[in-house]
């Protein structure tokens, strides 16, 4: 399958990430981490909005309160008022130098899980996976360079987590009532492979945005590669199932040389593919 450009009018993102489809409002949200920008696009009238924020922003989710968003900024989770553009801390972390929050995702019970990343030139395994409880980001699992995408099985009993630096997607038994993970084992592991954002569908398939490979790979719940979506941009960062069998895909152009950008001029665009 091949992905198509969602809309040529939408701005390119230096580091597009965090695709999130909000069904009630028919709106796609995403962020540009390096551009410190939050974006939304209504799929009904294709109305695009964007908001500049104070720091790098790695994910966006509609908040419970109307006209508010929940953002993952570099040092924590913040409430963002769309009217006043005020950022109010929900939970913050004292991360080491050159670390920031990374991918964030709600589990089926509505808890927020977030990872962190060491962005230094010589990164170490000093990042971690966190869950938000009662206004505190609790560390669940450490030892990461890049704790990245997350998703859950349709029954909520399995959690998947992308360990980008190790080229591994882990799977865990997931206790939805307690919000706890256990029995970590390998779901997929490959050499020279950089799994980024994850999503899943009601059939239990897992979608993997593969950074640097120009594709989304689709796996069965057993970890078998069953299909792929080719994207005309090498740095594929996240994906989100949308309406009527659609899959939205974010990409990035950060770190690309001018010649590479000339070869892949759509890098940083948003793409869409019809899966069925």
C-alpha positions in Angstrom: 0.0 0.0 0.0 1.1 3.6 -0.7 0.2 6.6 1.5 -1.0 9.8 -0.1 -0.4 13.4 1.0 -3.3 14.4 3.3 -3.4 18.1 2.2 -0.7 20.1 0.3 -1.7 23.2 2.2 -0.7 21.9 5.6 2.7 23.2 6.8 5.7 20.9 6.9 6.8 19.8 10.3 10.5 19.6 11.2 9.8 16.8 13.6 6.1 15.9 13.1 4.8 13.5 15.8 1.9 12.5 18.0 -0.8 11.8 15.4 -4.1 11.6 17.3 -7.5 11.2 15.7 -10.4 12.7 17.8 -13.5 11.0 16.6 -16.1 13.3 18.3 -14.8 16.4 16.6 -13.6 14.7 13.4 -10.2 16.3 14.0 -6.7 15.1 13.6 -4.1 16.5 16.0 -0.3 16.4 15.8 2.7 18.3 16.9 6.0 19.6 15.6 8.4 18.8 18.4 11.3 21.0 17.1 9.0 23.7 15.9 7.3 23.9 19.3 3.9 23.9 17.6 0.6 22.1 18.1 -1.6 21.5 15.0 -5.2 20.4 14.4 -7.1 19.8 11.1 -10.8 19.2 11.0 -11.5 16.6 8.3 -14.9 17.9 7.5 -14.0 21.4 6.3 -10.2 20.9 6.3 -9.8 23.9 8.7 -6.3 24.0 10.0 -5.3 25.6 13.3 -1.9 25.8 15.0 -0.6 27.1 18.4 3.0 28.0 19.3 4.0 26.8 22.8 6.9 27.6 25.1 9.0 24.4 24.7 9.4 21.3 22.6 6.1 19.5 22.5 5.9 15.7 21.9 2.2 14.9 22.1 -1.3 16.5 22.2 -4.6 15.1 23.5 -7.9 16.8 23.8 -8.6 17.5 27.5 -11.8 16.7 29.4 -12.5 20.4 29.7 -13.7 22.1 26.5 -11.3 24.3 24.6 -8.3 22.8 26.5 -5.6 20.4 25.3 -3.3 18.1 27.3 0.3 18.6 26.1 3.6 16.8 26.6 6.2 19.6 26.9 9.9 18.9 27.4 9.7 18.8 31.2 6.2 17.5 31.9 2.5 17.3 31.1 0.6 20.6 30.8 -3.0 21.8 30.4 -3.2 24.3 27.5 -6.1 26.8 27.3 -6.9 27.4 23.7 -8.5 30.8 24.4 -5.7 32.3 26.6 -2.9 30.0 25.4 -1.9 29.6 29.0 0.2 26.6 29.9 -0.6 25.1 33.4 1.5 22.3 34.8 -0.3 19.0 35.5 2.9 17.0 36.4 6.5 17.8 35.8 9.8 15.9 36.0 13.4 16.9 36.9 15.0 15.2 33.9 18.7 15.1 33.3 20.3 17.6 30.8 19.3 17.0 27.2 16.4 14.8 28.1 12.8 15.5 27.3 9.4 13.8 27.3 8.6 11.8 24.2 5.6 9.8 23.0 2.5 9.9 25.2 -0.7 7.8 24.9 -3.8 7.0 26.9 -4.5 3.4 27.9 -8.0 2.0 27.5 -8.8 3.1 31.1 -7.8 6.7 30.4 -4.4 6.8 32.1 -1.6 8.7 30.4 1.6 6.8 29.7 4.6 8.8 28.6 8.3 8.0 27.7 11.4 10.1 27.9 14.4 10.4 25.6 18.1 11.3 25.9 18.7 13.5 22.9 22.5 14.1 23.5 25.1 13.2 21.0 26.3 10.2 23.1 23.0 9.1 24.8 22.9 6.8 27.8 20.2 4.5 29.2 19.0 7.2 31.6 15.4 7.7 30.2 12.3 5.9 31.4 8.7 5.1 31.0 6.1 6.8 33.2 2.5 6.7 34.1 0.5 9.7 35.3 -1.3 9.1 38.6 -2.9 11.8 40.8 -0.8 14.6 39.4 2.5 12.7 39.6 4.5 11.1 36.8 5.5 7.8 38.3 8.5 5.9 36.9 7.4 2.5 35.8 10.5 1.2 34.0 14.0 2.7 33.5 17.0 1.9 31.4 16.0 3.5 28.1 17.7 5.8 25.7 14.4 6.4 23.9 11.1 5.2 25.5 8.8 5.7 22.5 5.4 4.6 21.1 2.8 2.7 23.0 -0.4 0.9 22.2 -2.8 -1.8 23.6 -4.6 -4.9 22.3 -8.3 -4.6 21.7 -9.1 -6.4 25.0 -6.7 -4.2 26.9 -4.8 -7.1 28.3 -1.6 -6.5 26.4 0.5 -3.4 26.2 3.2 -2.8 23.5 6.1 -0.4 23.8 8.7 0.7 21.3 12.3 0.7 22.5 13.7 2.6 19.6 17.4 2.5 20.5 17.4 -1.3 20.9 15.3 -1.9 17.8 12.7 -3.7 19.9 9.0 -3.6 20.6 8.2 -5.1 24.0 4.9 -6.6 25.0 3.6 -6.8 28.5 0.7 -8.3 30.4 -1.4 -5.3 31.3 -3.6 -5.0 34.4 -6.2 -2.4 33.5 -7.6 -2.0 37.0 -4.3 -1.4 38.6 -2.6 0.3 35.6 0.4 -2.1 35.9 2.6 -4.0 33.5 4.3 -7.3 34.0 6.0 -10.2 32.1 8.0 -8.2 29.6 9.0 -10.1 26.5 10.0 -9.3 22.9 7.2 -8.7 20.4 9.4 -7.8 17.5 13.2 -7.2 17.4 15.4 -6.4 14.4 18.8 -5.2 13.6 19.2 -1.6 12.2 15.5 -1.0 12.9 14.0 2.0 14.6 10.4 1.6 15.7 8.8 4.9 16.6 5.1 5.5 17.1 2.7 2.6 17.5 -1.0 2.2 17.1 -3.4 -0.8 16.8 -6.8 -1.7 15.4 -9.8 -3.7 16.6 -8.5 -6.9 15.0 -5.4 -6.7 17.1 -2.9 -5.7 14.4 -0.1 -3.4 15.5 1.0 -0.5 13.3 4.7 0.5 13.6 6.0 3.8 12.2 9.6 2.9 11.2 11.9 5.9 11.4 14.4 6.1 8.6 12.7 3.4 6.5 9.9 5.3 4.8 7.1 3.0 5.9 4.6 1.8 8.4 4.9 -1.9 9.1 1.8 -3.9 10.1 2.1 -6.9 12.5 -0.3 -9.6 13.6 -0.8 -10.0 17.4 1.7 -12.9 17.1 4.4 -10.5 15.8 4.3 -11.6 12.2 4.7 -9.0 9.5 1.5 -9.0 7.5 1.6 -5.8 5.4 3.3 -2.4 5.0 2.4 1.1 4.0 5.1 2.9 1.9 5.4 6.6 2.6 7.3 9.1 0.3 9.3 10.4 3.2 12.0 8.4 5.1 11.5 9.6 8.6 8.1 8.2 9.6 7.3 9.0 13.2 3.7 8.2 14.2 0.4 6.8 13.0 -3.2 6.9 14.1 -6.2 5.0 12.8 -8.9 7.4 11.5 -12.4 7.2 10.1 -13.6 4.6 7.6 -10.4 2.5 7.5 -8.0 5.4 7.2 -4.6 5.6 8.8 -2.9 9.1 9.4 0.9 9.2 9.4 3.3 11.9 10.5 6.8 12.4 9.2 9.9 14.6 9.8 12.7 16.3 8.0 15.0 17.0 11.0 18.6 15.8 10.5 18.2 15.5 6.7 20.8 17.0 4.4 19.7 19.4 1.6 20.2 16.7 -1.0 18.1 14.3 1.0 15.3 16.8 1.2 15.5 17.4 -2.5 15.0 13.7 -3.1 12.2 13.5 -0.5 10.5 17.0 -0.7 7.4 15.8 1.1 9.3 15.0 4.3 7.5 16.7 7.2 4.1 16.2 5.6 1.0 14.4 6.9 -0.1 11.4 5.0 -3.3 9.3 4.8 -3.9 5.7 3.5 -7.1 3.7 3.2 -6.5 0.3 4.8 -9.8 -1.2 3.7 
